[in-house]
Amino acid sequence: MSPDCGNLYERTAHDKPGGHYRGTATSTWAITWTAPALGDEGTLTETRQTAWTARVGEVQVVN
């Protein structure tokens, strides 16, 4: 399970391809707009994805 704005790594990435964790970050925006003077309205949904890598070389545990 990941925190809301990050990732929790419990092991180093030494055994992963290239020594890095890999993933994809995705964000979706849903926008509703109106133009009363024109009698117009609509919705727009935009989704963006970005690939990422993270090299984790050391993991420490605090209890």
PyMOL Python script that loads the backbone (N, CA, C, O; Angstrom):
from pymol import cmd

cmd.read_pdbstr("""\
ATOM      1  N   MET A   1       0.838  -1.183   0.000  1.00  0.00           N
ATOM      2  CA  MET A   1       0.000   0.000   0.000  1.00  0.00           C
ATOM      3  C   MET A   1       0.882   1.244   0.000  1.00  0.00           C
ATOM      4  O   MET A   1       1.860   1.309   0.744  1.00  0.00           O
ATOM      5  N   SER A   2       0.548   2.223  -0.820  1.00  0.00           N
ATOM      6  CA  SER A   2       1.329   3.454  -0.930  1.00  0.00           C
ATOM      7  C   SER A   2       0.669   4.593  -0.162  1.00  0.00           C
ATOM      8  O   SER A   2      -0.554   4.632  -0.028  1.00  0.00           O
ATOM      9  N   PRO A   3       1.482   5.520   0.344  1.00  0.00           N
ATOM     10  CA  PRO A   3       0.904   6.739   0.899  1.00  0.00           C
ATOM     11  C   PRO A   3       0.218   7.533  -0.220  1.00  0.00           C
ATOM     12  O   PRO A   3       0.393   7.213  -1.396  1.00  0.00           O
ATOM     13  N   ASP A   4      -0.558   8.561   0.132  1.00  0.00           N
ATOM     14  CA  ASP A   4      -1.288   9.345  -0.867  1.00  0.00           C
ATOM     15  C   ASP A   4      -0.389  10.007  -1.903  1.00  0.00           C
ATOM     16  O   ASP A   4      -0.781  10.116  -3.065  1.00  0.00           O
ATOM     17  N   CYS A   5       0.790  10.448  -1.522  1.00  0.00           N
ATOM     18  CA  CYS A   5       1.632  11.170  -2.480  1.00  0.00           C
ATOM     19  C   CYS A   5       3.054  10.613  -2.472  1.00  0.00           C
ATOM     20  O   CYS A   5       4.020  11.367  -2.356  1.00  0.00           O
ATOM     21  N   GLY A   6       3.175   9.332  -2.591  1.00  0.00           N
ATOM     22  CA  GLY A   6       4.498   8.730  -2.630  1.00  0.00           C
ATOM     23  C   GLY A   6       4.413   7.222  -2.708  1.00  0.00           C
ATOM     24  O   GLY A   6       3.333   6.655  -2.875  1.00  0.00           O
ATOM     25  N   ASN A   7       5.547   6.588  -2.586  1.00  0.00           N
ATOM     26  CA  ASN A   7       5.610   5.136  -2.597  1.00  0.00           C
ATOM     27  C   ASN A   7       6.390   4.666  -1.387  1.00  0.00           C
ATOM     28  O   ASN A   7       7.297   5.350  -0.913  1.00  0.00           O
ATOM     29  N   LEU A   8       6.035   3.512  -0.900  1.00  0.00           N
ATOM     30  CA  LEU A   8       6.709   2.903   0.229  1.00  0.00           C
ATOM     31  C   LEU A   8       7.585   1.786  -0.305  1.00  0.00           C
ATOM     32  O   LEU A   8       7.079   0.831  -0.894  1.00  0.00           O
ATOM     33  N   TYR A   9       8.894   1.891  -0.108  1.00  0.00           N
ATOM     34  CA  TYR A   9       9.833   0.868  -0.565  1.00  0.00           C
ATOM     35  C   TYR A   9      10.357   0.108   0.641  1.00  0.00           C
ATOM     36  O   TYR A   9      10.933   0.701   1.553  1.00  0.00           O
ATOM     37  N   GLU A  10      10.163  -1.178   0.646  1.00  0.00           N
ATOM     38  CA  GLU A  10      10.618  -2.009   1.759  1.00  0.00           C
ATOM     39  C   GLU A  10      11.905  -2.746   1.438  1.00  0.00           C
ATOM     40  O   GLU A  10      12.514  -3.343   2.327  1.00  0.00           O
ATOM     41  N   ARG A  11      12.330  -2.714   0.173  1.00  0.00           N
ATOM     42  CA  ARG A  11      13.542  -3.399  -0.260  1.00  0.00           C
ATOM     43  C   ARG A  11      14.287  -2.521  -1.264  1.00  0.00           C
ATOM     44  O   ARG A  11      13.687  -1.684  -1.939  1.00  0.00           O
ATOM     45  N   THR A  12      15.594  -2.722  -1.353  1.00  0.00           N
ATOM     46  CA  THR A  12      16.366  -1.990  -2.356  1.00  0.00           C
ATOM     47  C   THR A  12      15.979  -2.490  -3.747  1.00  0.00           C
ATOM     48  O   THR A  12      15.291  -3.501  -3.891  1.00  0.00           O
ATOM     49  N   ALA A  13      16.429  -1.770  -4.752  1.00  0.00           N
ATOM     50  CA  ALA A  13      16.095  -2.111  -6.139  1.00  0.00           C
ATOM     51  C   ALA A  13      17.222  -2.892  -6.815  1.00  0.00           C
ATOM     52  O   ALA A  13      17.228  -3.014  -8.040  1.00  0.00           O
ATOM     53  N   HIS A  14      18.171  -3.419  -6.049  1.00  0.00           N
ATOM     54  CA  HIS A  14      19.328  -4.075  -6.667  1.00  0.00           C
ATOM     55  C   HIS A  14      18.958  -5.273  -7.545  1.00  0.00           C
ATOM     56  O   HIS A  14      19.686  -5.588  -8.486  1.00  0.00           O
ATOM     57  N   ASP A  15      17.842  -5.945  -7.255  1.00  0.00           N
ATOM     58  CA  ASP A  15      17.452  -7.116  -8.054  1.00  0.00           C
ATOM     59  C   ASP A  15      16.435  -6.778  -9.152  1.00  0.00           C
ATOM     60  O   ASP A  15      15.947  -7.675  -9.839  1.00  0.00           O
ATOM     61  N   LYS A  16      16.117  -5.499  -9.316  1.00  0.00           N
ATOM     62  CA  LYS A  16      15.185  -5.055 -10.359  1.00  0.00           C
ATOM     63  C   LYS A  16      15.960  -4.769 -11.642  1.00  0.00           C
ATOM     64  O   LYS A  16      17.163  -4.512 -11.581  1.00  0.00           O
ATOM     65  N   PRO A  17      15.307  -4.807 -12.799  1.00  0.00           N
ATOM     66  CA  PRO A  17      15.997  -4.508 -14.062  1.00  0.00           C
ATOM     67  C   PRO A  17      16.661  -3.134 -14.030  1.00  0.00           C
ATOM     68  O   PRO A  17      16.005  -2.127 -13.763  1.00  0.00           O
ATOM     69  N   GLY A  18      17.951  -3.098 -14.300  1.00  0.00           N
ATOM     70  CA  GLY A  18      18.687  -1.838 -14.284  1.00  0.00           C
ATOM     71  C   GLY A  18      18.886  -1.266 -12.896  1.00  0.00           C
ATOM     72  O   GLY A  18      19.378  -0.145 -12.765  1.00  0.00           O
ATOM     73  N   GLY A  19      18.517  -2.004 -11.846  1.00  0.00           N
ATOM     74  CA  GLY A  19      18.656  -1.524 -10.476  1.00  0.00           C
ATOM     75  C   GLY A  19      17.677  -0.415 -10.116  1.00  0.00           C
ATOM     76  O   GLY A  19      17.944   0.372  -9.207  1.00  0.00           O
ATOM     77  N   HIS A  20      16.548  -0.341 -10.815  1.00  0.00           N
ATOM     78  CA  HIS A  20      15.552   0.707 -10.584  1.00  0.00           C
ATOM     79  C   HIS A  20      14.155   0.119 -10.482  1.00  0.00           C
ATOM     80  O   HIS A  20      13.820  -0.843 -11.173  1.00  0.00           O
ATOM     81  N   TYR A  21      13.346   0.705  -9.613  1.00  0.00           N
ATOM     82  CA  TYR A  21      11.911   0.440  -9.652  1.00  0.00           C
ATOM     83  C   TYR A  21      11.353   1.257 -10.807  1.00  0.00           C
ATOM     84  O   TYR A  21      11.856   2.343 -11.096  1.00  0.00           O
ATOM     85  N   ARG A  22      10.326   0.752 -11.467  1.00  0.00           N
ATOM     86  CA  ARG A  22       9.708   1.460 -12.580  1.00  0.00           C
ATOM     87  C   ARG A  22       8.198   1.529 -12.372  1.00  0.00           C
ATOM     88  O   ARG A  22       7.610   0.643 -11.752  1.00  0.00           O
ATOM     89  N   GLY A  23       7.581   2.572 -12.888  1.00  0.00           N
ATOM     90  CA  GLY A  23       6.136   2.697 -12.770  1.00  0.00           C
ATOM     91  C   GLY A  23       5.611   3.785 -13.677  1.00  0.00           C
ATOM     92  O   GLY A  23       6.353   4.366 -14.469  1.00  0.00           O
ATOM     93  N   THR A  24       4.333   4.054 -13.558  1.00  0.00           N
ATOM     94  CA  THR A  24       3.671   5.104 -14.328  1.00  0.00           C
ATOM     95  C   THR A  24       2.811   5.931 -13.389  1.00  0.00           C
ATOM     96  O   THR A  24       2.012   5.393 -12.621  1.00  0.00           O
ATOM     97  N   ALA A  25       2.982   7.239 -13.458  1.00  0.00           N
ATOM     98  CA  ALA A  25       2.133   8.160 -12.700  1.00  0.00           C
ATOM     99  C   ALA A  25       1.011   8.633 -13.614  1.00  0.00           C
ATOM    100  O   ALA A  25       1.257   9.014 -14.759  1.00  0.00           O
ATOM    101  N   THR A  26      -0.219   8.611 -13.113  1.00  0.00           N
ATOM    102  CA  THR A  26      -1.380   9.010 -13.905  1.00  0.00           C
ATOM    103  C   THR A  26      -2.178  10.068 -13.151  1.00  0.00           C
ATOM    104  O   THR A  26      -2.451   9.923 -11.960  1.00  0.00           O
ATOM    105  N   SER A  27      -2.548  11.136 -13.859  1.00  0.00           N
ATOM    106  CA  SER A  27      -3.445  12.140 -13.279  1.00  0.00           C
ATOM    107  C   SER A  27      -4.595  12.373 -14.251  1.00  0.00           C
ATOM    108  O   SER A  27      -4.408  12.387 -15.468  1.00  0.00           O
ATOM    109  N   THR A  28      -5.788  12.554 -13.691  1.00  0.00           N
ATOM    110  CA  THR A  28      -6.978  12.806 -14.496  1.00  0.00           C
ATOM    111  C   THR A  28      -7.677  14.050 -13.962  1.00  0.00           C
ATOM    112  O   THR A  28      -7.943  14.164 -12.766  1.00  0.00           O
ATOM    113  N   TRP A  29      -7.970  14.975 -14.862  1.00  0.00           N
ATOM    114  CA  TRP A  29      -8.694  16.197 -14.532  1.00  0.00           C
ATOM    115  C   TRP A  29     -10.055  16.124 -15.204  1.00  0.00           C
ATOM    116  O   TRP A  29     -10.145  15.846 -16.399  1.00  0.00           O
ATOM    117  N   ALA A  30     -11.118  16.374 -14.437  1.00  0.00           N
ATOM    118  CA  ALA A  30     -12.474  16.454 -14.972  1.00  0.00           C
ATOM    119  C   ALA A  30     -12.977  17.878 -14.736  1.00  0.00           C
ATOM    120  O   ALA A  30     -13.087  18.323 -13.593  1.00  0.00           O
ATOM    121  N   ILE A  31     -13.279  18.588 -15.824  1.00  0.00           N
ATOM    122  CA  ILE A  31     -13.654  20.001 -15.744  1.00  0.00           C
ATOM    123  C   ILE A  31     -15.047  20.196 -16.327  1.00  0.00           C
ATOM    124  O   ILE A  31     -15.348  19.716 -17.420  1.00  0.00           O
ATOM    125  N   THR A  32     -15.882  20.900 -15.593  1.00  0.00           N
ATOM    126  CA  THR A  32     -17.199  21.302 -16.085  1.00  0.00           C
ATOM    127  C   THR A  32     -17.172  22.813 -16.267  1.00  0.00           C
ATOM    128  O   THR A  32     -16.790  23.541 -15.350  1.00  0.00           O
ATOM    129  N   TRP A  33     -17.571  23.287 -17.434  1.00  0.00           N
ATOM    130  CA  TRP A  33     -17.530  24.720 -17.703  1.00  0.00           C
ATOM    131  C   TRP A  33     -18.874  25.220 -18.240  1.00  0.00           C
ATOM    132  O   TRP A  33     -19.659  24.461 -18.808  1.00  0.00           O
ATOM    133  N   THR A  34     -19.111  26.521 -18.042  1.00  0.00           N
ATOM    134  CA  THR A  34     -20.323  27.159 -18.561  1.00  0.00           C
ATOM    135  C   THR A  34     -19.971  28.521 -19.144  1.00  0.00           C
ATOM    136  O   THR A  34     -19.058  29.199 -18.672  1.00  0.00           O
ATOM    137  N   ALA A  35     -20.704  28.906 -20.168  1.00  0.00           N
ATOM    138  CA  ALA A  35     -20.613  30.238 -20.765  1.00  0.00           C
ATOM    139  C   ALA A  35     -22.046  30.752 -20.882  1.00  0.00           C
ATOM    140  O   ALA A  35     -22.639  30.681 -21.958  1.00  0.00           O
ATOM    141  N   PRO A  36     -22.619  31.279 -19.769  1.00  0.00           N
ATOM    142  CA  PRO A  36     -24.024  31.676 -19.756  1.00  0.00           C
ATOM    143  C   PRO A  36     -24.394  32.686 -20.848  1.00  0.00           C
ATOM    144  O   PRO A  36     -25.487  32.615 -21.412  1.00  0.00           O
ATOM    145  N   ALA A  37     -23.506  33.607 -21.144  1.00  0.00           N
ATOM    146  CA  ALA A  37     -23.812  34.617 -22.163  1.00  0.00           C
ATOM    147  C   ALA A  37     -24.014  33.987 -23.542  1.00  0.00           C
ATOM    148  O   ALA A  37     -24.723  34.533 -24.387  1.00  0.00           O
ATOM    149  N   LEU A  38     -23.388  32.842 -23.754  1.00  0.00           N
ATOM    150  CA  LEU A  38     -23.508  32.151 -25.040  1.00  0.00           C
ATOM    151  C   LEU A  38     -24.497  30.987 -24.981  1.00  0.00           C
ATOM    152  O   LEU A  38     -24.799  30.353 -25.992  1.00  0.00           O
ATOM    153  N   GLY A  39     -24.995  30.721 -23.762  1.00  0.00           N
ATOM    154  CA  GLY A  39     -25.895  29.580 -23.583  1.00  0.00           C
ATOM    155  C   GLY A  39     -25.196  28.257 -23.856  1.00  0.00           C
ATOM    156  O   GLY A  39     -25.797  27.324 -24.389  1.00  0.00           O
ATOM    157  N   ASP A  40     -23.928  28.184 -23.488  1.00  0.00           N
ATOM    158  CA  ASP A  40     -23.130  26.993 -23.781  1.00  0.00           C
ATOM    159  C   ASP A  40     -22.523  26.437 -22.500  1.00  0.00           C
ATOM    160  O   ASP A  40     -22.282  27.172 -21.543  1.00  0.00           O
ATOM    161  N   GLU A  41     -22.284  25.152 -22.496  1.00  0.00           N
ATOM    162  CA  GLU A  41     -21.639  24.476 -21.359  1.00  0.00           C
ATOM    163  C   GLU A  41     -21.061  23.164 -21.855  1.00  0.00           C
ATOM    164  O   GLU A  41     -21.345  22.719 -22.967  1.00  0.00           O
ATOM    165  N   GLY A  42     -20.249  22.559 -21.013  1.00  0.00           N
ATOM    166  CA  GLY A  42     -19.676  21.270 -21.407  1.00  0.00           C
ATOM    167  C   GLY A  42     -18.782  20.702 -20.334  1.00  0.00           C
ATOM    168  O   GLY A  42     -18.642  21.259 -19.246  1.00  0.00           O
ATOM    169  N   THR A  43     -18.188  19.594 -20.665  1.00  0.00           N
ATOM    170  CA  THR A  43     -17.234  18.953 -19.769  1.00  0.00           C
ATOM    171  C   THR A  43     -15.992  18.587 -20.577  1.00  0.00           C
ATOM    172  O   THR A  43     -16.051  18.361 -21.785  1.00  0.00           O
ATOM    173  N   LEU A  44     -14.891  18.538 -19.880  1.00  0.00           N
ATOM    174  CA  LEU A  44     -13.616  18.175 -20.479  1.00  0.00           C
ATOM    175  C   LEU A  44     -12.902  17.248 -19.512  1.00  0.00           C
ATOM    176  O   LEU A  44     -12.783  17.561 -18.327  1.00  0.00           O
ATOM    177  N   THR A  45     -12.434  16.130 -19.994  1.00  0.00           N
ATOM    178  CA  THR A  45     -11.640  15.221 -19.173  1.00  0.00           C
ATOM    179  C   THR A  45     -10.279  15.052 -19.831  1.00  0.00           C
ATOM    180  O   THR A  45     -10.185  14.729 -21.015  1.00  0.00           O
ATOM    181  N   GLU A  46      -9.240  15.271 -19.062  1.00  0.00           N
ATOM    182  CA  GLU A  46      -7.870  15.164 -19.559  1.00  0.00           C
ATOM    183  C   GLU A  46      -7.104  14.192 -18.681  1.00  0.00           C
ATOM    184  O   GLU A  46      -7.089  14.343 -17.459  1.00  0.00           O
ATOM    185  N   THR A  47      -6.472  13.202 -19.280  1.00  0.00           N
ATOM    186  CA  THR A  47      -5.658  12.233 -18.549  1.00  0.00           C
ATOM    187  C   THR A  47      -4.232  12.295 -19.085  1.00  0.00           C
ATOM    188  O   THR A  47      -4.004  12.286 -20.294  1.00  0.00           O
ATOM    189  N   ARG A  48      -3.278  12.360 -18.155  1.00  0.00           N
ATOM    190  CA  ARG A  48      -1.862  12.391 -18.525  1.00  0.00           C
ATOM    191  C   ARG A  48      -1.135  11.281 -17.787  1.00  0.00           C
ATOM    192  O   ARG A  48      -1.425  10.999 -16.624  1.00  0.00           O
ATOM    193  N   GLN A  49      -0.186  10.654 -18.472  1.00  0.00           N
ATOM    194  CA  GLN A  49       0.622   9.601 -17.860  1.00  0.00           C
ATOM    195  C   GLN A  49       2.099   9.897 -18.091  1.00  0.00           C
ATOM    196  O   GLN A  49       2.492  10.361 -19.162  1.00  0.00           O
ATOM    197  N   THR A  50       2.908   9.622 -17.073  1.00  0.00           N
ATOM    198  CA  THR A  50       4.347   9.808 -17.164  1.00  0.00           C
ATOM    199  C   THR A  50       5.044   8.601 -16.553  1.00  0.00           C
ATOM    200  O   THR A  50       4.746   8.206 -15.426  1.00  0.00           O
ATOM    201  N   ALA A  51       5.970   8.022 -17.300  1.00  0.00           N
ATOM    202  CA  ALA A  51       6.762   6.902 -16.781  1.00  0.00           C
ATOM    203  C   ALA A  51       7.828   7.450 -15.828  1.00  0.00           C
ATOM    204  O   ALA A  51       8.335   8.554 -16.028  1.00  0.00           O
ATOM    205  N   TRP A  52       8.163   6.680 -14.798  1.00  0.00           N
ATOM    206  CA  TRP A  52       9.175   7.100 -13.842  1.00  0.00           C
ATOM    207  C   TRP A  52      10.047   5.911 -13.448  1.00  0.00           C
ATOM    208  O   TRP A  52       9.650   4.757 -13.608  1.00  0.00           O
ATOM    209  N   THR A  53      11.235   6.205 -12.933  1.00  0.00           N
ATOM    210  CA  THR A  53      12.111   5.189 -12.350  1.00  0.00           C
ATOM    211  C   THR A  53      12.622   5.722 -11.019  1.00  0.00           C
ATOM    212  O   THR A  53      12.727   6.933 -10.826  1.00  0.00           O
ATOM    213  N   ALA A  54      12.935   4.825 -10.116  1.00  0.00           N
ATOM    214  CA  ALA A  54      13.488   5.212  -8.818  1.00  0.00           C
ATOM    215  C   ALA A  54      14.560   4.202  -8.427  1.00  0.00           C
ATOM    216  O   ALA A  54      14.303   2.999  -8.383  1.00  0.00           O
ATOM    217  N   ARG A  55      15.748   4.692  -8.148  1.00  0.00           N
ATOM    218  CA  ARG A  55      16.826   3.826  -7.676  1.00  0.00           C
ATOM    219  C   ARG A  55      16.820   3.880  -6.155  1.00  0.00           C
ATOM    220  O   ARG A  55      17.066   4.934  -5.570  1.00  0.00           O
ATOM    221  N   VAL A  56      16.542   2.754  -5.516  1.00  0.00           N
ATOM    222  CA  VAL A  56      16.532   2.670  -4.055  1.00  0.00           C
ATOM    223  C   VAL A  56      17.730   1.826  -3.658  1.00  0.00           C
ATOM    224  O   VAL A  56      17.739   0.614  -3.871  1.00  0.00           O
ATOM    225  N   GLY A  57      18.756   2.472  -3.072  1.00  0.00           N
ATOM    226  CA  GLY A  57      19.993   1.784  -2.736  1.00  0.00           C
ATOM    227  C   GLY A  57      20.093   1.380  -1.277  1.00  0.00           C
ATOM    228  O   GLY A  57      20.886   0.503  -0.934  1.00  0.00           O
ATOM    229  N   GLU A  58      19.307   2.000  -0.414  1.00  0.00           N
ATOM    230  CA  GLU A  58      19.364   1.669   1.004  1.00  0.00           C
ATOM    231  C   GLU A  58      17.995   1.882   1.612  1.00  0.00           C
ATOM    232  O   GLU A  58      17.296   2.847   1.302  1.00  0.00           O
ATOM    233  N   VAL A  59      17.622   0.946   2.495  1.00  0.00           N
ATOM    234  CA  VAL A  59      16.332   1.039   3.196  1.00  0.00           C
ATOM    235  C   VAL A  59      16.626   0.971   4.688  1.00  0.00           C
ATOM    236  O   VAL A  59      17.334   0.072   5.141  1.00  0.00           O
ATOM    237  N   GLN A  60      16.084   1.922   5.459  1.00  0.00           N
ATOM    238  CA  GLN A  60      16.271   1.916   6.896  1.00  0.00           C
ATOM    239  C   GLN A  60      14.916   1.777   7.579  1.00  0.00           C
ATOM    240  O   GLN A  60      13.903   2.283   7.098  1.00  0.00           O
ATOM    241  N   VAL A  61      14.924   1.084   8.704  1.00  0.00           N
ATOM    242  CA  VAL A  61      13.690   0.869   9.448  1.00  0.00           C
ATOM    243  C   VAL A  61      13.825   1.564  10.798  1.00  0.00           C
ATOM    244  O   VAL A  61      14.815   1.390  11.509  1.00  0.00           O
ATOM    245  N   VAL A  62      12.806   2.357  11.136  1.00  0.00           N
ATOM    246  CA  VAL A  62      12.766   3.031  12.427  1.00  0.00           C
ATOM    247  C   VAL A  62      11.534   2.540  13.152  1.00  0.00           C
ATOM    248  O   VAL A  62      10.431   2.570  12.607  1.00  0.00           O
ATOM    249  N   ASN A  63      11.719   2.086  14.384  1.00  0.00           N
ATOM    250  CA  ASN A  63      10.587   1.557  15.135  1.00  0.00           C
ATOM    251  C   ASN A  63      10.355   2.399  16.379  1.00  0.00           C
ATOM    252  O   ASN A  63       9.440   2.117  17.153  1.00  0.00           O
TER     253      ASN A  63
END
""", "prot")
cmd.dss("prot")
cmd.show_as("cartoon", "prot")
cmd.util.cbc("prot")
cmd.orient("prot")
